[in-house]
Amino acid sequence: MTESPAALMRVNLLMVFNEPDPDRRAAVIAENYAEDVVWHEPDRVIHGRTELARRATELRAENPDWVFRPAGAASELDDIGHLGFEYGPADGQPPTVRGMDIARTKGGVIIELYTIVTEIHQPS
């Protein structure tokens, strides 16, 4: 089944970056990202599914008790998907980071992903 760009954005946020199990995360990545996917983060560029999975594991390890939450609905225009996010403690505290993911898709998979951080709150 071919996923829409909006559906892929929800998969990206919730089933990859919120998934604690590396094997389940890798299976989702294999189904929803191109083999040669390129992910642009604010401070680096990641190439390929293997590196994307490795980086997602690193992010989970940095703050294991934090979660990503959608900030609004996912949207799409042609082959582009967009979803705002919040990232922070899972215990109901305000998010520490806000941003958005924008992805180009082709054939029902993400071929290029851009993560843009729009706001960072330092704990007081």
N, C-alpha and C positions, 0 to 999 in steps of 0.2 A: 504494500500500500504506500503510495507516494504521500508524504507529509507536506502540508502547506507551510509556507514560511512562518506564519504565526504559530502553528503547532510546533515547529522545530525550535522556535524561541523558548517555548515553555519546556520542551525536552531539555534544551541546553541548560537552562537555569536550574530546573528542579530535579532532573534525572541524571545529570552529569555533575554539576557543581554542588549539589546538596547530597549526593549519594556517598555514604561512608564506605561502602564495600567496593574495593578496587576491581574485582571481577565483574560485578554488575555494571559498574561505571564503564569499563572497557567494552562490554557487550553493547551498551547503548551508544557509545562512541562509534563502534564498528558499523552500526546500523544507520546512524544519523549524520555522519560526517564523511566527506570525501577522503580518500586515502592521503591525498596531498593537501589537506585543509591548511589554511594559513590563519593564525590567530594573532591579531594585533592588540597587545596590552599597552597601557600607558608607558611602560618602561622596557618592553621587549617584543620580539616577534617570534612566535612559535610555528614550526613547520611540521606537518604530518600528525596523524592520529596518535602515534606512540608518544610524541613529545607533548601533545595536548593532554593525554592521559597522565603523563608524568607531572605536568604543571598543575593539573587539577588536584592530584594527590598532594603536592606541595602546599597548595592553598588550603586544603582541608586540614593539613597538619599544623599550619600556622595558628589557626583558631578552631580547634576541633569542636567547640561547643557553640559556634556561630552558624547561622543559616542565612541563605539567600531567600528573599521574598519578592514576588513580583510587585512592582509599583504601577498599578494600572493593568490594563489589558494589553496583550500582544497585538501588534498591528502588522500589516503587510501592504506592500505595493509592488505589483509584478513579482519579481524574484527576490525582493528585499524584505526581511523581517526585522522587527524592532520590539524590544521589551525593556522597560525601565526596571531597575531592581533596587532593593535595599539589602544591606548586609550588616549583620551584627549579632549580638547575643540572642540565643534562642529563648531566653527566659522572659521575654516581653519588654525588655529595656529598649529604648529608642535605638534605631540603627546607627551604626558608626560610619558607614559608607553608603552613598547613593550614587547611582550611575545608570548606564544603559548599555545594552548589547544590541548591535546592529549586524545582521548577517546577510550575505549574498548566498543564494541557494541555486541549485541546479539539479534537476532530476530527483527532487525529494530529499536532498542532503545539503548540509551546510558546506560551502566551498571556501568561504572566507568570513571570519568573525572579527568584529571590532568591539572592544570593551572600552567605554569612556567613563571615567570617574568624574562626577560633577560636584561632589561634596564629601568632605571627610571631617568628622567630629572627633576630636581627641577626648578620651575620658578625662574628667576633672579629678 
